[in-house]
Amino acid sequence: MDETGFHFIGSLVPTQHADLLAIPRRRFGRLAGERLQDCLAYRTRKVVFGQERTVLVTYNENLLAGQLQGIDANLEKARAKLRELQQSLRRWQQDRVKGGRKPTVEGVRNQVERVLSAQFMKKIIEYEIGTGRIPELSFRTNTQAYGQLVRTQLGKTILFTDLPECTDEEIVLGYRAQSNIE
């Protein structure tokens, strides 16, 4: 990109930059302008794709609210499916199921992994599969992991650019304008 003469503003995958996610919100500053009133930002420099770039970690309450709504909906769905699986296993344990293939630990694990395939579910829901004649499933919500996710990752976007002279506001608005370009 550096050799093309074109400039860019892009986003980075947050989970690949734990160091940036660990920066506490108290170090973020408010952005100016009505369009950015709910946005905070932390500016730094970092080597990205082999080049030192300007990096802006943003925090937005509206993004956080939307992400929490999605996570909570996925949590409810996952818990419901896991309870159904528990009930099915109990019916097998009580010999109330006639016919079909007996559940195995591996089969139950595969089902649980599918249930937990939505984003963040494997971080938030912990499970154990007990061995025996018929596997047993127990699960719980890890509220500490949920809280850690809220404190460190949710509501944040990591932007980077080759334009160090741009203000934080220009970087955020430039990134948001990508939908117009697309």
DRENMARFI-608600 format. One record per residue (C-alpha): x, y, z. Coordinates in pm, 1 decimal, always signed. Layout:
ATOM, px, py, pz
ATOM, X, Y, Z
...
This chain:
ATOM, px, py, pz
ATOM, +0.0, +0.0, +0.0
ATOM, +280.7, +241.4, +84.8
ATOM, +405.8, +232.7, -273.2
ATOM, +65.9, +291.3, -437.9
ATOM, +12.7, +648.5, -323.8
ATOM, -323.7, +552.6, -176.7
ATOM, -394.5, +605.9, +190.5
ATOM, -614.0, +393.2, +412.4
ATOM, -802.7, +362.1, +736.1
ATOM, -885.1, +6.5, +836.5
ATOM, -979.1, -202.0, +1135.5
ATOM, -789.8, -477.4, +1312.2
ATOM, -921.5, -797.2, +1466.6
ATOM, -947.9, -709.5, +1837.1
ATOM, -859.9, -1055.7, +1967.0
ATOM, -526.4, -1037.4, +1782.4
ATOM, -430.9, -726.2, +1980.4
ATOM, -482.0, -813.7, +2346.3
ATOM, -230.6, -543.8, +2445.1
ATOM, -457.7, -276.2, +2299.0
ATOM, -771.9, -426.7, +2451.1
ATOM, -604.6, -421.8, +2793.6
ATOM, -574.5, -42.4, +2791.5
ATOM, -818.5, +78.3, +3059.0
ATOM, -1102.3, +307.2, +2951.2
ATOM, -987.9, +576.7, +3192.3
ATOM, -696.5, +639.4, +2949.9
ATOM, -936.9, +708.6, +2661.4
ATOM, -1032.2, +1064.7, +2571.5
ATOM, -1361.0, +1206.3, +2446.9
ATOM, -1387.4, +1283.9, +2079.3
ATOM, -1511.7, +1622.2, +1961.1
ATOM, -1820.8, +1678.4, +1753.2
ATOM, -2185.5, +1590.6, +1779.3
ATOM, -2152.5, +1279.8, +1560.3
ATOM, -1889.3, +1138.4, +1795.9
ATOM, -2035.6, +1237.9, +2131.3
ATOM, -2067.2, +876.2, +2249.4
ATOM, -1718.3, +780.6, +2135.4
ATOM, -1394.0, +766.6, +2332.5
ATOM, -1051.9, +700.3, +2182.4
ATOM, -697.9, +604.2, +2275.5
ATOM, -425.2, +684.7, +2022.8
ATOM, -91.0, +509.9, +1990.4
ATOM, +160.2, +380.0, +1736.3
ATOM, +215.9, +12.9, +1667.9
ATOM, +377.2, -208.4, +1408.3
ATOM, +93.8, -351.9, +1199.3
ATOM, +162.1, -579.0, +902.4
ATOM, +532.1, -494.5, +925.3
ATOM, +493.2, -113.3, +929.6
ATOM, +456.6, +130.2, +1215.9
ATOM, +107.1, +278.1, +1195.9
ATOM, -114.8, +516.1, +1385.9
ATOM, -359.8, +305.2, +1585.2
ATOM, -678.8, +429.1, +1742.1
ATOM, -870.2, +216.4, +1989.2
ATOM, -1225.2, +346.1, +2012.7
ATOM, -1493.3, +277.8, +2269.9
ATOM, -1859.1, +337.8, +2197.7
ATOM, -2144.7, +285.9, +2444.8
ATOM, -2393.5, +226.4, +2162.3
ATOM, -2175.0, -48.3, +2016.8
ATOM, -2143.0, -201.3, +2363.7
ATOM, -2520.7, -198.7, +2412.2
ATOM, -2578.6, -370.2, +2077.6
ATOM, -2311.3, -630.9, +2144.4
ATOM, -2452.3, -705.9, +2490.7
ATOM, -2799.0, -746.7, +2344.5
ATOM, -2666.2, -1000.4, +2093.1
ATOM, -2458.6, -1186.4, +2350.6
ATOM, -2749.7, -1205.4, +2594.4
ATOM, -2976.9, -1343.1, +2321.4
ATOM, -2713.9, -1602.8, +2226.7
ATOM, -2666.0, -1692.8, +2593.1
ATOM, -3036.1, -1759.2, +2636.9
ATOM, -3047.8, -1975.4, +2322.8
ATOM, -2737.3, -2169.4, +2425.5
ATOM, -2864.3, -2231.1, +2778.9
ATOM, -3200.3, -2351.0, +2645.6
ATOM, -3033.2, -2595.1, +2404.0
ATOM, -2797.6, -2721.6, +2673.7
ATOM, -3092.8, -2778.0, +2911.1
ATOM, -3268.5, -2973.3, +2633.6
ATOM, -2956.9, -3185.4, +2589.8
ATOM, -2940.7, -3243.1, +2967.2
ATOM, -3305.0, -3356.7, +2967.4
ATOM, -3242.4, -3591.4, +2676.9
ATOM, -2946.7, -3745.3, +2860.1
ATOM, -3158.3, -3785.3, +3176.3
ATOM, -3424.7, -3971.8, +2978.1
ATOM, -3150.9, -4208.9, +2856.6
ATOM, -3021.6, -4247.4, +3213.5
ATOM, -3373.7, -4333.9, +3334.1
ATOM, -3416.4, -4589.1, +3052.4
ATOM, -3708.6, -4390.8, +2913.3
ATOM, -3567.4, -4396.6, +2558.6
ATOM, -3636.8, -4701.7, +2346.8
ATOM, -3424.7, -4745.4, +2036.7
ATOM, -3177.9, -4513.6, +1875.1
ATOM, -2807.2, -4484.1, +1936.1
ATOM, -2689.6, -4447.4, +2292.1
ATOM, -2519.9, -4110.8, +2357.9
ATOM, -2141.9, -4108.7, +2383.3
ATOM, -1911.3, -3859.9, +2553.5
ATOM, -1769.8, -3761.3, +2215.1
ATOM, -2115.9, -3717.2, +2064.5
ATOM, -2231.4, -3504.0, +2358.1
ATOM, -1913.0, -3294.7, +2337.5
ATOM, -1973.8, -3236.0, +1965.9
ATOM, -2331.0, -3126.4, +2034.3
ATOM, -2218.8, -2888.1, +2308.7
ATOM, -1947.3, -2739.5, +2086.4
ATOM, -2207.3, -2673.4, +1815.1
ATOM, -2435.4, -2505.6, +2069.0
ATOM, -2146.8, -2287.1, +2185.5
ATOM, -2035.8, -2190.3, +1834.8
ATOM, -2184.6, -1839.3, +1851.9
ATOM, -1935.4, -1562.0, +1924.2
ATOM, -1803.6, -1550.8, +2282.8
ATOM, -2014.3, -1846.5, +2402.9
ATOM, -1712.4, -2071.3, +2461.4
ATOM, -1562.0, -1799.3, +2681.4
ATOM, -1878.0, -1744.7, +2882.4
ATOM, -2028.1, -2092.3, +2923.3
ATOM, -1821.6, -2362.1, +3090.1
ATOM, -1926.3, -2725.6, +3075.9
ATOM, -1829.6, -3069.6, +3196.4
ATOM, -1928.2, -3406.7, +3061.4
ATOM, -1932.5, -3684.6, +3316.5
ATOM, -1860.7, -4036.1, +3208.3
ATOM, -2070.2, -4331.8, +3302.7
ATOM, -2315.2, -4565.3, +3139.1
ATOM, -2473.9, -4252.7, +2986.7
ATOM, -2278.7, -3923.6, +2979.2
ATOM, -2395.3, -3644.5, +3210.4
ATOM, -2377.2, -3278.1, +3117.6
ATOM, -2333.5, -2988.0, +3356.7
ATOM, -2275.4, -2626.5, +3258.1
ATOM, -2257.9, -2283.6, +3411.4
ATOM, -2219.3, -1924.0, +3307.7
ATOM, -1877.8, -1785.7, +3397.0
ATOM, -1975.1, -1438.6, +3517.6
ATOM, -1609.9, -1341.7, +3566.0
ATOM, -1533.4, -1418.4, +3200.1
ATOM, -1845.6, -1223.9, +3098.6
ATOM, -1732.6, -925.6, +3306.5
ATOM, -1379.6, -946.8, +3166.8
ATOM, -1520.8, -945.0, +2814.1
ATOM, -1726.0, -633.4, +2891.5
ATOM, -1428.4, -457.1, +3052.9
ATOM, -1170.5, -536.1, +2787.4
ATOM, -1322.9, -609.6, +2448.1
ATOM, -1685.4, -515.7, +2402.1
ATOM, -1765.5, -170.4, +2271.7
ATOM, -1416.9, -136.3, +2126.1
ATOM, -1295.1, -108.2, +1769.0
ATOM, -928.1, -94.0, +1673.2
ATOM, -853.8, +128.9, +1376.2
ATOM, -522.8, +185.4, +1200.7
ATOM, -403.5, +419.8, +930.6
ATOM, -103.0, +537.3, +736.8
ATOM, -213.9, +897.6, +795.9
ATOM, -48.9, +1005.8, +1122.8
ATOM, -145.0, +1371.3, +1064.6
ATOM, -518.6, +1291.2, +1085.9
ATOM, -699.9, +1378.8, +1405.3
ATOM, -873.7, +1106.0, +1603.2
ATOM, -1205.9, +1242.4, +1482.5
ATOM, -1096.5, +1231.1, +1117.8
ATOM, -983.8, +869.9, +1156.7
ATOM, -1314.7, +758.3, +1310.0
ATOM, -1528.7, +949.1, +1061.4
ATOM, -1313.0, +828.2, +772.8
ATOM, -1357.5, +469.9, +885.1
ATOM, -1731.6, +513.6, +927.3
ATOM, -1752.0, +655.3, +573.7
ATOM, -1638.6, +323.1, +426.2
ATOM, -1999.2, +218.0, +370.9
ATOM, -2040.6, +518.7, +139.0
ATOM, -1740.6, +404.4, -63.5
ATOM, -1853.9, +42.7, -72.9
